[in-house]
Amino acid sequence: MKKIFLIVAVALSYGSYAQTAQAPTKRVGYANLEYIISKIPDMKAIETDLKSTQTQLRTQIQTRSQEVQKQYQDFNATAQGMVDSVRVKRQQQLQQAMADLEKMQQDAQVTLQNKQKLFMTPLYLKVDKVIEEVARENGFDIILTQNVSGFNFLLYYDKQRDISDLVLQKFGVQPAAKK
């Protein structure tokens, strides 16, 4: 029984050694997507378009808000002299106007988010393709992202494995000199 156990243990250790000895080493790099996206010329056009849309929506909301505020002030000024049925009807109209304004604000937020997704999705796909090209050209097997939603994803990284500037060069952007 001891001999069988010893044989199995030796065979398993040899098998695991053989697997690790044959496993090719992978070259791993990383890229800072937020940095890359912020430097691409396409992003400037997207930001301009989004700011324009945001300004238009904000103006529409402010105009509607002023109208509702005027309705409210008019109601308060004349409510005392109104017949109860008219006052109740005007209150309901005012409440509906406020609800419509709130919905308008929510719709504006959704519109901005959808427009951002519409523009950013193709940009991310474009960046992804260029990262893949740069990785192949420079012999990287795996590329990780440095940041995820503003949080540093990599605990330790060698700056020589950062391909962000190489990706920017593919987009025709000259990266800033490193400090």
N, C-alpha and C positions, 0 to 999 in steps of 0.2 A: 504494500500500500504506500509506504514511504517512497519507494522507487518510482511508482506511477506519479505521485505528487511532485517529485523532483523533476521528472521528465516533462510533465506538463508545465511546471514553472519555468524551466529552461526554454522550452519551446515558445511559451508566451513572451518571455523577455527577448528572445531572438527575433520573434515575429514583430514585436513593437520596435526593436532596433532597426530591423530591415525596412519597416515602413517609414521611420523618421530619416533613415539614411537615404532613401530614395526620393523623399519629398523634395521637390525643387523649391528653392527660396523665392519668395515673392518680393518684388520691389514695390513698396508702398509710398505714396505721396499724398499731398493734401492741397486743397484749394479753398480760398476764402470767397465764397459765392457773393456775400454782401459787398465786399470790396470790388469784385469783378463787375457786378451789376451796376454799382454806383459810378463806375468809370466808363461804361460803354456809351457811345453817343446816342444809341437808340433810347436809352433811359432818360436822357434829357428831354427828348420829344414826348415821351410818355408822361413824364412829370408835368410838362407844360400843358399837355392836353387834359390831364387829370385836374390840375389847378384851375384851368379854364372852366371845366365842367363843374367843379366844386363852387367856383365863384358864381356861375349862373344859377345853380341850385340854391345857394345861400341867398342870392338876391330875390329869387322867387319866394323863398320862405320868409324873408324879412318883409317883403311887400304884403304877403298874406297875413303875417303876424300883425302888421300895422293896421290892416283892415279889421281883423278880429278885435284888436285893442280898441279901435274906434267904435265898433259895434258895442263893445262892453261899456265904454264910457257913455255912449248915447243911451244905452239901456239904463245905466245907473242914474243918469240925469232925468229920464222921463218915467222911470218905473213907478214912482209914487202916484202919478196922476193917471196911470193906466187901469183899465178894467182888469179884473183878475184873470179872465180867460185870455186876454191879449198879453198880459204880463207872462203868464205860463207859457204861451206859445212862443213869445220872444226869448224866454229863458231856454226853452228847448232848442230854438234856432241857434242861440249863442253857444250852448253846450255842443251842438252838432258842429258848429264852426270850429270850436276848440279841438274837438276830436279829429276833424278833417285836417287841421293844422298839424296835429301830432302825427297823423298817418303820413302826411306830406313829408315830415322830417324823417320818419322811418324809411319811406320809399326813397328819399334822396340818399340816405346812407346805403341802402341796398344797391341803388343805381351806381354809386361810386365803387362799391366793392365789386360788382359785376364787371364794370368797365376796367377796373384794375386787373381782375383775373383775365379778362379778354386780351389785354395788352401784355400782361406778364407771362402768361403761359407760353406763347411762341418765343418770347425772349429767353425764358428758362430752357426751353428745348434747344434753342440755338447755342446757348452757353454750354449745355450738356454735350452737344455734338463737338464743339471745339475742345472741351476738356478731354473728351475721348480721343480726339486727334492728337492733342499734345501728349497725352499719356502714352499712346502708341509710339509716337515719334521719339519719346525720351525713355522708353523701356520700362514704364510703370505698369504693374499688373493690377494695382488697386489704387484708387484715389478716394480719399475721405474728404468730408467737408470740415472746415475748421470751426465754424459757428452754426448753431441750430437755434433759430428764433432768438438771436441775440445772446445766447449762452455759449461759452467756449466749450466745444465738444471734445477737443483733444487736450488731454492732461499734460502731455509732453510732445513736442515736435521739434524736429531739426529744420531750421529755416532753409536748408539746402533742398529740402523735399517739397517746398512750396512752389506750385506751378502757376500760381495766380498771375504773375507778371508775364509768363509765357503765353497764357490764355489771352491776356489783354493785347499782347503784341500781334496775335492772330487776328484780333479785331481792328488792328491798325492804331491802337492806343499806345503811346509811349508811357510806360509806368513811371511814377515819380522815383527819384533816386532814393535808395535805402539809406536810413540814418545809421 
